[in-house]
Amino acid sequence: MRGRIRLGFLCALCFAATAVFADGTAVPSPFVPVLSSYIQLRYIDLSEGGDTWAIRRLKLMFDGGPSDGLYYHLQFIYKTNLLSITDDQVFLQDAYVVVPLAKALRFKIGQFVPPFGLERFQPDWKLDLVDRTDVTNRMVVNGNLGKSFARDRGVQADWAPGGWRLSAGLFQGGGANMNNPTGNGPLGVARASYEWKGKAGESAWFSRLGVAVSDRHDNDMNFIAEFPGLNPRLTSHFYGRDSRLNVFAEGGFGKVRGQAELFRTWLSPRTGAEIAARGAYAQMAYLPASWMILALRYEWFTPDVHEAGVASQNLWTAAVTVDVPKTSLRLALDYSHPTTGWPKAFGNIIRAQIQWILPSWHVCGKRGGSA
């Protein structure tokens, strides 16, 4: 019942802004928020289970301030029928302020995703496949950690001189929306990358290489969802040091683009043997037309390289995505085939998704573009 009330409230917010000051009153300030939202409806067919419809994401965002100056961002999410502990509830995902201090230098303060990884920072409404990799969801900082949605609370500095992108942040370390025992953290995260761009004839090209590291003191953290397959006694109440490494690469030429990431995690408990997880993925995408994406991806994951009885898990996924011309609709279909016992997968999986991006609006009634 509470979930329905929260969903109704979120839906009301999505559409209320279109009625407020409907006479088109000019926006008095760039800090008056712009409201944007989108919804993803998904059909899932499991070859060794049932099939189901779900709301994968219903998101509502408020943004205010100039993009090159002081600005703020709020983001809420609702989802249901995904067999998740975050089903049927409205959660605050992002709540932060960005403060520019000098040319190419800015600070971010609030609740947001720590700067770790590549795919985690690609918006879920414009992915080349239906979903991010399971490897990313498990191995990034706070990935499958309870109700955190990979977020945490803290402060981050970003510096982008030339082709460099440098970020460093200090966070509480317990994960957003979590009621963890005191003693977690602090969490330190840093990421550095360099990007090259150019043009060969009529085709543009780019490439980017990067690395990220994180370190945190854990106090009674539950990592069962992040490292499935291990003895729950090792991961359900973890005390110790949590260190992670990410190396990534991406590039594109003309109608082809691709990316890859390698993850390593070292959990060093106060007593007992170290847990060393690793995983990686690589994917390629081809755009035969501006409105179509064909993609292929391979990912693998090992929850602990020291455990001989814990096998690596491997997954192939192929996808086709179509942006319906002259609309804000996106249709996506993918097929996943595990070559080993992939966690949370019941044999082969087919996912079909319909995405609709609603028009964005100023809260004072002035219409903006699409989200």
N, C-alpha and C positions, 0 to 999 in steps of 0.2 A: 504494500500500500504506500509506504513512504517513497519507494522508488518511483511509483507512478506520479505522486505529487511532485517530486523533484523534476521528473521528465516534463510534466505539464508546465512547471515554472520555467524551465529552460526553453521550451518551445514558445512560451509566451514572450520571453525576452527576444527570441529570434525574430518575431514578427511585430512586436510592439513598436520598435523604432521606426517602422514604416508608417505608423499612424501618428506618431508624436510630431507636432508642428508640421502637419502634412501640407501646409500652404507653401512650403519650400523656403522658409526663412533662411537667409544667408547665415552660414556658420560664423559666429563671432570670433573664434579663435582656433588655431590649428590643434589646440589641446582638447577641444571638444571631441569625444571619442567617435571613431568610426566602427560600426558594428558589422561583422562578417560572420558567415556560418556555412557549414556544409554537412552533408549526411552521406554515409556509405551503407547501403543495404547489401547483405552478402548471403549467398546460398552455398552451403558446404555439403558435399557428398563424400562419405567415407566408404571405401570398398569393403571394409570389415566392420562396419557399424551402420548407423542410420544417416539420415540427411536432415538438414535443418536450415531455417532462415534466421538471420540475426541482424540487429543493428550493430555493425562493426564500430562505427563512430558517428556521433552527432556532436559537432563542436561549435562553440560560440566564442568569438574573439572580440575584444575591445582594444582598439589602438588609438593613441593620441600623441600629437607632437610631430614635428618634422622628422623625416627619416635621417637627416644629416645633423640633427640637433638633439636636444633633450626630448625623449619620448618614453612612453610607457606601453605595456602590453599585459592584458589579462586573457586567459584562455580556460574554458570549461569543457568537460567531456562527459558524455553519457553513452553507455553501450549495454546491450542485453542479449541473452540467449547464447553466450559464448563459453559457458561453463567456467567462468572466472570469478574470483572473489571480488572483482570490481564491477560485476554485472549489477544493473538496476539501481545504480547510484550516480549522482552528479558529483564530479570531483573538480576541484581547482587544480589545473595542471601548471599553468604559468602565471606569475604575478611579479613583474619586475620593472625597473626603471633603468634606462640607459642614459649615462651622463657623459657627454663629450668633454674632454679636457684639453686636447691639443689636436693638431692635424694628425689623422690616422690613429689617434689614441682615444679610447673610451672605456668607461667603467660600467658594469652591469651589476645591479644590486637587487636581490629578491629571491624568488623561487623559479628555477629553470634547469635545463639539462646541462650538467658539467661538460666541459670541452674535451670529450673523449670519443674518438671514432669518426668515421666518415658517413656511413649510411644512416646513422642515428640522427644526423642533421639534415637529411633530405626529406622534405615534407611528404607526409603519407598520402597527400592528394595528388602527387605528381611522380610517384615511384614508377619504375619500368616494369615491375611485377606487382601482383596484388598486395603483397606484404613484404616487410623487411625480413631478413633471414632470421631463423631461430638462433643462429650463432651470435648475431649482433644483440638480440634481445637478452641473451644469457650473459654475455661476456663484457658488455659495457658496464660502467659504474652504475650501480643501482638498477641494473637491467630488469630482471624478473623479480625484483625485491618488493614483495607485498603490493601495496597500493601506491607506490612511489611514482609509477610511470616514468622511471629513470630520472626523476627530478630530485633536486636537493635545494637547500637554502644557503645562500652565501653571497660572496662578492667575486667578481671576475674582471680582469683587465684584458683588453684586446688591442693589439697594435698591428697595423697592416701597412708597412712601408713597402712600396713597390709590389713585387710578386709574393712577398712574404705575408703569412698570416700567423701571428703569434698570440697565444692565449694562455693565461694562468689564473687559477681560481682557488679560493679557500672556502670550504663548505662545512656545515655542521656535521654531516656524515651519516645521519640516521635515515635519510630518505624522506621525501615529502609525503604528507598524509599518513605518516607512521607514528605509532605510539611505542617507540623502542625504549628499552631501558637506557638510563643515562650512562654515559661513558663511551658511546660511539663517537668516533671522530677524534680530532678534525680530519677532514678529507682534503688532500691536496691533489690538484689535477693540473697538468700542463700539456699543451699541444702546439706543434710547430709544423708548418707546411710551406711549400714553394710551388708556384704555378707559372707555367710557360704558356703563352698564347701566340698564334700566328695565322697565316693564311697561305695556302698553296693553290695557286690558280683561283678558282671560284670556291674552293672548299676551305672553311675555317677549321683549325685544329687547336687542341689544348691538351696539356698534361699537368698532373699535380702529384707530388709525393709528400707524405707526411708521417709524423710519429706522435704518439701521445703516451703519457705515463700517469699513473695515479698511485696513491698510497694512503692507507687509512688504518686506524686502530679499531678493531671490531669488538663489541661487548655484547654477547648473546644475540648474534645475527642469525636469521633463518635463511639459509641458502639452498633449501631443498629444490625450489623451482629453478634456480640458476644452474645447479649441478646435479641433474637427475641421474639415477643409476648408482649413486654412491650410498653407502650405509647412512641412513638418516641420523644415526647417533653422531656422525662426523659433521653433518651440515645443518642440523636443525637448531643447534645452540652453539654457534661458533664463537670462540674467544681467541683473539690473536691478531696477527698482522695480515692485511689484505693489500697485495701489490699487483698492479696490472700494467700490461704493455699492449699497445696497438700500433701496427704499421699499416699504412694504406697507400693505394695508388689509384688514380683514375685518369682517363684520357678519352679523346674523341677526335674523329676525322670525318668531316662531311656527315654522312647519314649513319655512321657507326660510332658507338661509344661503349666503354666498358669500365669496370672497376673491380678491385680486389682488396681484401683486408685479412690480416693475420692478427690473432689475439692470443695472449698468454696471461694466465692468472696464477699467482702463487699465494695460497692460504697457509700461513705458518702459525699453527695453534700454540697455545702456551705449553701444552704437553702433547706428545705424540708426533707422528710423522707429518711432513708437509703434503698438502694437496696441490698438485700442479695440473691445471686444466689448459687445454689449447684448442683452437678451432680456427677455421678460415673459410672463405668463400671467394668465388670468382664468377663474374657474370658479364655477358655481352648483350648488347641491344642493337637492333637495326631498325631504322625508320624509313620504310619504303615510300611513305607519304607523310606530310606534316601532321596528319591526324591518326597515324597508326604506329604502334611499337610492337616489334617482335623481339622476345627476350628469352635467354637461356641462362640458367644458373646452377652451379654445383657448390655444395657446402658440406663441411665435415666438422665433427666435434668429438673431443675426448675429454670426459669429466676429470680424469686423473691418469696421467701417463705412468704413474708408479704402480697402479693397480692392474695386474696382469689379467684379472678376470673381468675387467670393464672394457668392453670393446668400443672402438670408434664408431660413430654413427654418421651415415652418409646419405645425402638427399639431392636428387636432381629435380629441377622445376623448370617448366617451359610455360610461356605466357604470351598472350596477345591482348593488346589494349587498343581501344578505339575511342578517340575524342569525337563525339558527334558534331559535325560541322554546324556552325551558327547557333550552338546551344552551349550550356555549361554542363552538359552530361558527359560522363566518361563510363564506358563499358569495358570490363576487364574479365578475362578468363585465364586460369592457370591450372596446370596439372602437375602434381608432385609425386615422385616415385622414390621411396626409400630403398636403398640397396642393403641396409641393415635395419635393426630395430630402432627406428627414430622415436624419441620420446614424444608423447602427445599425438602421435600419428597412428592411425588405424589402417595400415596398408596404404594404398594409393589414395590421393585426395584430389578432388576437383573443387575449385572455388570459382564462383561467378559473382561479380560485384557490380552494382550500379552506384555511381557517385553523382551527386547533384550539388553544385556550388551555388548558393543563393546570392542574389545581388547584395552588395554591401551598401550600408546607409550611414550617414551621419546621424547621430542621435537627435540632432535638431532638424532632421527631415530632408537634408540635402543629399541626393543620391550619389554614391561613389561607384567605383568599378566592381569587378568580380573579385572574390576573395582569393 
